[in-house]
Amino acid sequence: MLRFLAVVAAGVVALLSACVVREEPVATDTLTSTSTTAPTTTTSGETALAGCDEPWEHSGDLIITQASSPDELRCLTVVHGSLRIEGDIPEDVLAGLADLRRVTGTLFIADNGVLGDLDAFARLEEVDILILRRATALTDLSGLSGLRAARVVELCELGLTALPSFAPDFAGIARLDLCDNPALTDLSAASSWGVDPAADSLSFFFTSNDALSSLAGLSGLVEELGDRPLVAVVWNHPELTSLAGLSATNLDLLTVVSAPKLTDLEGLAVATDGGNITLDQIPLLTSLKGLHNMTSIGSLTLGGCIIDGFGGLDGITSLAGLDSVTRIDTLIVVNNDALVSLDGAPALHMMDELRAGANPALSQAAYDAFIAQFASPPFGCFGTWSECNCPTVD
């Protein structure tokens, strides 16, 4: 068993790593006012726009800097690679991208404190990955209304209040990351995006969107999943009151941490299968109802292993709500101050591992009564903080 602090450090690093799409250094061309990058004749059949007599395509990754010239970008229709736009790029430079239709890799726009809209990308139709980061003045994403394809969308540290609408024939996403968007409240546009038909699953990684109170706007998107799994990480949302919108039948991974206004799990009621589920720092949660239609769960963690007495689900007194669960591979119950019983899962008769610690009101008798319901007792331990450290859970 590992120490609590080691587990937390590893868990936080893993979570934060998951919440961003990593960009590895690659060989690039940088356009500046003295660039020697030569335009090449278009080969993909891109239609020249009015006033653009020589459309061209760029092979390889491309970086646009503050020193770039709009004339160098004029008539560029395709980037065969990734396009990086970093820093306070002048609007007249971005205006040079008026003919851009496609980026086969990542469109990465970051660290721009003056950009208010994306009108320069009005003719953009396809990207593989769309990343917008650290552009706090960016409130208007309507310039992306013609976008027809973006498998991954990451929007972080922006000024937007609502998700953007894409083209009516948008091909669907596989992953959506939303982080540190303080004014974001409306996710409803995502319901029209659809799910990438080639995706094995749909993933959400949401962290610290301070004004977001509801995930209901995701409902139309999640409903398209069918039996495909949903991965959802929802971390640090002080106004969140409901999980409606995460109504997938297969919850492959669900992490909800630090949601002080969340009172129930009813938004999860359609789920019948669960992979790894973690619930922590949700003080108003009094029942696990919402998980009541699940029949099996891979790993269920109630509470957290940060420091003794911190976090947990301090409103739950039992496992009430796990009505249909017959099997939990690993159950971890930590730092839940009001927990007095492990009753509430009447159909549960298979468990491989149990870890329970730092639940001050949970007695040895309650633990013994719980273990007695298994024909083959689970491996594990029960006791105080020092007697039963949290394991590492993947």
Beta strands, then each sheet from edge to edge (+ up, - down):
strand 1: 28-31
strand 2: 40-41
strand 3: 56-59
strand 4: 61-64
strand 5: 76-80
strand 6: 83-86
strand 7: 102-110
strand 8: 126-135
strand 9: 152-158
strand 10: 175-179
strand 11: 202-207
strand 12: 230-235
strand 13: 250-257
strand 14: 273-280
strand 15: 296-302
strand 16: 327-334
strand 17: 350-357
strand 18: 379-383
sheet 1: 1+ 4+ 6+ 7+ 5+ 3+ 2-
sheet 2: 1+ 4+ 6+ 7+ 8+ 9+ 10+ 11+ 12+ 13+ 14+ 15+ 16+ 17+ 18+
end
